[in-house]
Amino acid sequence: MRVDAVQTENFRLLQGGRCEFSPGVNVIAGANAQGKTTLLEAVYMLTGAKSFRTYYDKELIAFEKDEAAVRGEYFASERESSAWRYCSAAAGRAQ
């Protein structure tokens, strides 16, 4: 599987934006508390897994926001596809 892009909305520190990856090795660098681990967490959650940083999905939502979303584009099994995860403070669980 190759992850091509990740887009976030109100996901922890990543209020909104898109990160596109190059084929091969990508280096994620930056100062402390800039969102490097959060970006990796977003990619991890697209696999359908729970966060590796918290048990409570509401902690995935940015401060003073009601919902968060992560969308990813990937290439696997000879085809392009996408996946998304949505978290709502009201629902309390990621979908």
Sequence and secondary structure as in RCSB ss.txt:
>XXXX:A:sequence
MRVDAVQTENFRLLQGGRCEFSPGVNVIAGANAQGKTTLLEAVYMLTGAKSFRTYYDKELIAFEKDEAAVRGEYF
ASERESSAWRYCSAAAGRAQ
>XXXX:A:secstr
 EEEEEEEEEETTEEEEEEE  SS      STTSSHHHHHHHHHHTTT   SS S GGGGB TT SEEEEEEEEE
ETTEEEEEEEEEETTT SB 
